[in-house]
Amino acid sequence: SEVLDAELNEYNMLVGKTDVIGEGVIINLIDNANRQIEDTDLLNLINELRLAGAEAISINDKRIVNMTEIVMVNDTILVNEERIVSPYIVKAIGNQTYLSSALSLKNSGYIDKYTSLGKTVNMSVERNIKILAYNSHNNLMEFKYAKEVKQ
C-alpha cells in the first residue's frame, strides 16, 4: 500500500497533477517598444529547459505538461487555451547549474540569442520555486481514444 502510494505520488508529480517546489530558474520575457514576445519564443524556451533537464515548467503559473498547447492568435498568446500577457514569467524546477548554464551559453544560449534580437529576457536562479498543478477548464489529460495495452 505504501509503495503504491509512493508510485502514485511520483506519477502525479510527473504528469503535473500536484503542486511542486524545488530549485531552478525563473526567466522573465517582457514585451518592449521594439519587439513583442511570440509563441515561438516561449516554445523554444520550453524546449531548451526540457533539454537541460527541467522536471516541472510553468508560464505565468500555467503548468506545462506533455499535451500543453502554446499558440498565438491575433497577437495574443494562449497557453492551455488561456490568454497570457507580458511579462511572461517562466519557472523551471531542476538542477540550477544545468538550467542556468544551458540558457546562458555565450552567443548560442537562449538569453544571448534573444537579447541580440532586441527582446527583453532576464533570468534568476532560485532555491524555492513553486509550480502549481496543471489546472485547465478543458481536461486535456483525459484520454478519449488511447487505451492501455493488456499483456
N, C-alpha and C positions, 0 to 999 in steps of 0.2 A: 504494500500500500504506500509506504514512504517512497519507495523507488519510483512507483508510478506517478506520485505527486511531484517528485523532483523532475521527472521527464516531462510531465505536462507543463510545469512552470517554465522549463527551458524552451519547450516548443512554443509556448505563448509569447515568450520574450523574442524568439527568433522571428515569428510572424507578425510581431508588432501589436499584440493584444494587451500588453501591460505597459505601464509607465516604467521607464528605466532611468538610472542615474549612473554617471561614471565620468572618467577623464576623457578629454578630447579637445576639439577645436570649435570655435564659433566664427563663421565667416559672414561679414556684412557686405551686401551688394546694394548700392544705392543709385537710383536714377539721378543723373545730373543734367545740367543745361545742354551738354554736348551729346551725351549717349544715354539711351534707355536700356535697362536690363531686359533681356528677352528670355523666352522659354529655353532656347538652346544654351544660353549661358548657364542656366540652372541645371539643365540635363548634363552638360559637360562637367560641371562641378560635382554632381551626384556620382557620375561615373568615376571621376578622379578619386573621390572619397572611398568608393567601394573598392577600387583597385588598391588603395592604400590600407585597406583592412577595416574600414568603418563597420561597426556592428549595429549601429542604430543611427538614423538620419532623420531630421525634420526640416521643413521650410516654413517659417512663420507659424510654428507649432502644429503643422500638419505632418503627421508621421508618414515617412516614405516607406512603402512596402513593395513587394515584387510586382504588384498589379497597379501601382500608382501611375496616374497619367499627369503629365506636366505639359500643358499646351497653351498657346497664345491665340486668343480670339478677340479680334477688334482691339488690339493694343492692350488687352487685359490678360494677365497670366492666371490660369486655373490650375490648381493642384487638387487632385481628388474631386474634381468638379466644383471646387470652391474658389472664389476670387481672392487673390492675394495682391498686396500693393507694396511698393517700396517704402521703407527699406526691407530688403529680403534678408532675413536672419536665418542662416543655415547652421544647424547644430549637428555635430557628428561625434559619436562616442566611439572611442577606440584608442589605440596606442598613440599618445600625444606626439611622440617623436616621429613615428611613421607618417601620421597625418600631416603634421606641420611641415616636415621635410618634403613630402611629395608635392605639396601646394606651393612651397617656397623655392623650388629649384630656379636658379638664375637663368633668365631668358626663356626657359621652356616650361616652367611651372605655371600653374593656373593664375596665381596672383600677378606675376610679372607679365604674362601673356595678355591678360585682360586689362591691366593697368596701362600697358603700352597702347591699347586700343582706345584709351580715353575713358574707360569705365572706372567707377569708384568701387574698389574692393579692398577690404582690410580683414585681418584675421587676429584672433586672440586665442591663447592656449588657456584652458580652464581645467580645474580639478573636479568640480561637481556640476556637471551639465545634466539637466533633467530633460528628458524627451518623453512627451506624453504618448499614450497608447493611440493606435490607429482608431479614428472615430469618423465615420462618414455617414451621411444621411442615406446613401445607397450602399448597401453592404457588398462591396467588391470582393469580400473574402468568401462569399458563398459560391460554391461550385454548382452549376446547373447542368453541365454536360460531361465533365470529367468524373470518372468513377474509379474507385480503388480496384486494383487487380488482385484477385484472390488466388493464392497459390495452392 
